[in-house]
Amino acid sequence: MREFVDEQGRRWRAGARREPVLDFKGRWYLAFQSLDGAVEVEPALRDVRWNSRQTAERTLATMAEVELCRRLHWALGRTPVGAGSS
């Protein structure tokens, strides 16, 4: 998991969530958690996938903060209306 601050100064945690599927390939996907309570629903990019939690953590640890913000922006854009900011 990796904590970062977006352009509006809101704190987030990027991490990997496990999808309960039988296929091990690509079971883990990118998800974000608001640490300030800014968003009620956990935004996610289910098309950003990893085969293991270790691979996901290594990728997130080396990812630039600007890239995390860009992917968060994409995930928030995919969040259904009414599930966004509180």
N, C-alpha and C positions, 0 to 999 in steps of 0.2 A: 504494500500500500504506500501511497505517496500523497502528502498534503501539499497544497499550493493555494495561491490567491489569484482570483480572476481580475479582469480589467476594472470591475466595479468595487473591488476590495473585499469581495465575499470569499470566505474560506471554504475549500473543498478537499475531499479525499478521493483520489483515483485508486481503483483497485480492480481485482478480478473476481467475478462471480461465476459459480459453477452452474452449468445448465444440466438438469437431470436427464441425460440421454444415455443410451447404451453405448454409442460410439464415442471412443475416447478422443478421437481426432477433433480438435477444435472445441472441446467441452467448456473451456474458460473464455469469458468475454469481458470487455471493458465496461465498468460501471463507475458512476460518480455518486458521492454522498455529500450533501450540504452539511457543513459543520456549524453554520449559522442559522439553520432552519429556513433558509431563503426559498427552498423548493421542497414541496411535500413529497413528490414522487421521485424515486431514484432514477435519474436519467442514465441511459446506457447506449452503447454502440454494440449491438449484437453481431455486427459484421467484422468487428475487430476481435479476433480469436487467437487463443493459444492452446497448445496441447497439454500444458501442465501449469500449475500455479507457480512453480519455480521460474519457468520461462516468462510468465506474465510479470512477476515481481522484478526480474532482471531487466526486462524491457522498460517498465515504468520507472525504475531507478535511474536509467540512463536517458530517459526522454526529457527534452528541454521543456521548461515551464511554458514557453510560448506554444509549443505543440500540444501540451495538455490543455491549455486554454482554448486552442482551436478545436480540439476534439470535444471538449465540453460544450462549446458553442454549437457544434453539429448535433450533439446529443440533446441539448435543450431544444433545438429546432425540431427534433423528432418527437418531443414529449407532447402528448395530446393536450389540446386546449382545455383549460380548467384544472389541469394537474400541475401547472407551473408555479409562478411566484405566489407567495402568500402575503 
